[in-house]
């Protein structure tokens, strides 16, 4: 869209992605942005906000806040990088309810289903911890992708970083 882009980074943490995204959108693409990095850790948010002010990063701000309470009115893009376990699900749910035009999510540590995977057919196949964790991660991300599709998004599931760098390299890219 034309005009300022409204972007929210859920669970921005130390904000490496947030700062890189701000640079990409403003310096490289010449766009005006309202980019919010949201995280629960007040000390980390304060450090990031201070750095953004020192850099003169116009349109970039950081706030302490919970994903479930974020104001997403008019949001264009929601990003979430390695939001642990169900925090990714909370980010996706808020993005969908907020009407985000684009969602980029890189899930992390999908433990919610780990204790629930038990049946006579799969049990013997998934008795090894590593295989069980990988299976649960794949099933969880497949469910996330399908739910985004059911919510009206075109979804791609991509490996965006080579496996030798990180095993957490699945990107859910969804466009409304």
Secondary structure as UniProt FT lines:
FT   STRAND          5..10
FT   TURN            13..14
FT   HELIX           16..23
FT   HELIX           24..28
FT   STRAND          33..39
FT   HELIX           42..55
FT   TURN            58..59
FT   STRAND          60..64
FT   HELIX           67..69
FT   TURN            73..74
FT   STRAND          77..84
FT   HELIX           86..97
FT   TURN            98..99
FT   STRAND          102..108
FT   TURN            112..113
FT   HELIX           114..116
FT   HELIX           120..123
FT   TURN            124..126
FT   HELIX           129..150
FT   TURN            151..152
FT   STRAND          154..159
FT   TURN            163..165
FT   STRAND          170..175
//
